[in-house]
C-alpha cells in the first residue's frame, strides 16, 4: 500500500531519538540536549556546549581522566570532550542503535557500549573510571538505581556529574489532584514523578551512598526557560511540517519546559559529587 508523505513522518522511532536539524545542529555527530542559554549564547550548538562545559567544570575534568559518558546520544559530547578537554581515555554508553553505528563510523577511538546506563555492572572493565558524566538524561531513571550503577564502575575518589529534576519545597503542599496532573505530564517524557525528591532528599541519599562534596545547583532558568524561548524564536522564523513527529516532539518538550519553569514546582538541577567510600 502506498504511504502518504505525511504518514511517513509519523513512523515510530526510538523514544529518545531527536532530529537535531530542527534544533539548529546539522552536523552528523550532533547535540540533542536542552542547552544552557545564558546571555552569551548565539546558537543551539553553543548552548549545548555550555551545558556540557558547566558539568565538566563542576567535576574538574582533566585531560588525564578516564571518562565515561552516559547517554551520549548522537556523539557531539564525545567530540567535545576530545577537542576541548583532550580526553584520550573515553568510553560511552548509548541505547540507540542508530547512534552507536553512526559514532563508530567517525570516532573509532571511543569505547562504545549499547546498554542501559542502569546496567553498568555488566561491563567487563579492567580499570574503573575517574569521571562519569551524564548530560541531560539521568532524570529518566530512578536516582538510587542510577547511582548504584555508577558506583559499580567509579574509582574511589572518582567524580560524577549529571542533571536531574527535583521537587520544590512547595510541591508536597499541592492537592493529590494537582500532583497527579504533574505525574501525567512527566510520564509523557519518560520521567517517573514518584522517583523524584526534594533537593535536600537527593543530597541526603547521595551522602548515604558514599558521595561527598555534593553540589546541587538550580539551573532552571537558563535551561528550561532558555530552551522554551529558543524554540519559540525558531518557530516564528521557520515553518515546519506540523505533522512531523520529530518536530512535534521538540515543540511539546519546549512547551513542557516553559510550563515547569513558570509553575516552579519542579526544578532542573546540575549535580556534582565525589565518591569517598
C-alpha positions, 0 to 999 in steps of 0.5 A: 500500500502506498504511504502518504508523505505525511504518514511517513513522518509519523513512523515510530522511532526510538523514544529518545531519538531527536532530529537535531536539524530542527534544533539548529545542529546539522552536523552528523555527530550532533547535540540533542540536549536542552542547552544552557542559554545564558546571555552569551549564547548565539546558537543551539550548538553553543548552548549545548556546549555550555551545558556540557562545559558547566558539568565538566567544570563542576567535576574538574575534568582533566585531560588525564581522566578516564571518562565515561559518558552516559547517554551520549546520544548522537556523539557531539559530547564525545567530540567535545570532550576530545577537542576541548578537554583532550580526553584520550581515555573515553568510553560511552554508553548509548541505547540507540542503535542508530547512534552507536553505528553512526559514532563508530563510523567517525570516532573509532577511538571511543569505547562504545557500549549499547546498554542501559546506563542502569546496567553498568555492572555488566561491563567487563572493565579492567580499570574503573573510571575517574569521571562519569558524566551524564548530560541531560538524561539521568532524570529518566531513571530512578536516582538510587538505581542510577547511582548504584550503577555508577558506583559499580564502575567509579574509582574511589575518589572518582567524580560524577556529574549529571542533571536531574529534576527535583521537587520544590519545597512547595510541591508536597503542599499541592492537592493529590489532584494537582500532583497527579496532573504533574505525574501525567505530564512527566510520564509523557517524557519518560520521567517517573514523578514518584522517583523524584525528591526534594533537593535536600532528599537527593543530597541526603541519599547521595551522602548515604551512598558514599558521595561527598562534596555534593553540589546541587545547583538550580539551573532552571532558568537558563535551561528550561526557560532558555530552551522554551524561548529558543524554540519559540524564536525558531518557530516564528522564523521557520515553518515546519511540517506540523505533522512531523513527529520529530518536530512535534516532539521538540515543540511539546518538550519546549512547551513542557519546559516553559510550563515547569519553569513558570509553575516552579514546582519542579526544578532542573538541577546540575549535580556534582559529587565525589565518591569517598567510600 
